[in-house]
Amino acid sequence: MPRAVDMRTAEDRLRRIEAVTDSALAHLSSEEALQKLLDRVREVLDADTATVLLLDNSRHYLVATASSGIEEEVRQGVRVRVGEGFAGRVAAERQPYLINEINSSTVVNPLLWRKGLRTLVGVPLLSEGKLLGILHAGTLRDREFDEDEIEWLRVAADRIAVHVASQLTALERSAAAALQHSLLPTELPQISGLDLGARYVPAQNLGVSGDWYDVFSLPSGRVCMAIGDVVGRGLPAATAMGRLRTAARSYALDNDDPAEVLTKLDRHVRHFEQELMATVAYAIWETSLEKVHLSLAGHLAPVLALPGERSRLVTEAEVDAPIGVSSSTQNRRTTTVDVPAGAALLFYTDGLVERRDRPLDNGLRLLCEAVRSGPADLLCAEVMSKLVGSAPPADDIALLAVRKQPPATPLKLDLEIEAVPQSLAEVRTELRRWLPSVGASEDDTADLLIAVGEAVANSIEHAYGPQGGTVGIRLEAHEGEVEIGICDKGTWRAPRGTHRGRGTQLMRQLCDAITIEHDPTGTCVVLRKRLSEGESA
């Protein structure tokens, strides 16, 4: 007789285990499968409720995620601190726990005692030894759960943990990929005088990481370039990368020194994100594009390729501590590099050159051999072909190539801008680059920046109504003189208010000649200025 009882018990346990490992669940979504599993937990254990609470990102709180029989827990966003009450104890001790007295002294969540529950049994949700949350079942009557039932609940928890881990992994990968794609430039900016190219390739089967690059212009006309690698993988690395990129952009608005930008970024990370560490190469180009100022925070030096010469690492740029190294008290340094016309700079992350089967120096040597001055996009393609080839990347790779375009100073240059105040910055940037190239001195450039700015501002303010329009700008240089025309196609409106019209007076003081022509097709202002002799920049 005992033998028969044992056999029935074994068969019953097998049936109950199969109830939560049914292959039919594979055809359901993760949410549907989780709900189905909780329904079966209630059915098999003859329980009135079954609930899953998962750890939040802080890993300090359990959050009600799915429930059967007491759905209010999920709808009301129940949270329980790990270590507190019934659920918190199960999570903290990672052991099954059963109580037959449910009140404010034993259970944190008031829904449970208000529901009238009399018995609760809970087990941890574990995946590869990592705590994901807990599973608990409850009854509205006094109930003793025997060892077999608690062991079965642990089996059910293991099955639920598989679904939870799979769902969290898929969601994290999807979110991390979407975040990284949104933060990496979908299209590099168009910057006069520079040719840009970039690549990003994730490591095979490892998901996204914290590799990133960025290119943007400042109101001063200077151009910033950054490339970096946040330690870590997945969603945490991608979100950290996004915060780092945003902070760096903010600090760049107030600092023309890359070392100062990285110093502020390091202070930000060490105060607000003490677990974050990253390497960063940060470069700021002068408006003339003749020099680039570079600071390295634990990052590999870029490669400089000069026309007709062998490429080399910019080893004169000293490498300072990575961002987020708490023991770092070293002053960060900036190195200035001359970049002649036709030269190219290649920034990269370590995944391009590091391999387990070869020394880093060999990878850097191969990189220098692959880099040649030329169109930036072709440079990226050549580097990836020679250093990556057909082998799957073992680590993420980011490349950022920039080539200073060969000199082709036009004596005439035509621009067209939108008639909005923000376009003034674009005009000033173009003037800062074009005027020195045609022989304008610093004083000439300063005068014309003000005069042209006044003329363009007048067109933006007076030529168009709410519908907007465009302003055309023609730059011409001949025989030591600069002529700049600012034309719109709007209907000129007289200045309104008192103390207006001073812009025109200022233009006359700063230029040698000024003409203003109105007709039904629009207004043109032409400024002429003789360039200072012997003082050209």
Protein Blocks (a to p, Z undefined) as FASTA:
>chain_A
ZZmmmmmmmmmmmmmmmmmmcfklmmpcfklmmmmmmmmmmmmnopabdcdddddfkopa
ccdfbdchiamlmmnopacdehiajklmmmmnopacddfbdcfklpmblmlmmnopabdc
dddddeehiafbdcddddfbdcdddfklmmmmmmmmmmmmmmmmmmmmmmmmmmmmmmmm
mmpcfbdcddehiacdddddddehkapafbdcdddddfkopacddddddedehjllmmmm
mmmmmmmmmmmmmocbfklmmmmmmmmmmmmmmmbccddddddddfklmaccdddehiac
dddddehiacdddfklccdddehiaklcbdcddddddddehiacddddfklmgcfkbcfk
lmmmmmmmmpccddfklmmmmmmmmmnmmaccfbdcdddddddddddddfbdcddddddf
klmmmmmmmmmmmmmmnopafklmmmmmmmmmmmmmmmmmmmpcfkopadddddddeehi
acdddddfbdcdddedehihklmmmmmmmpmbdcddddfkbccddddddddehiaZZ
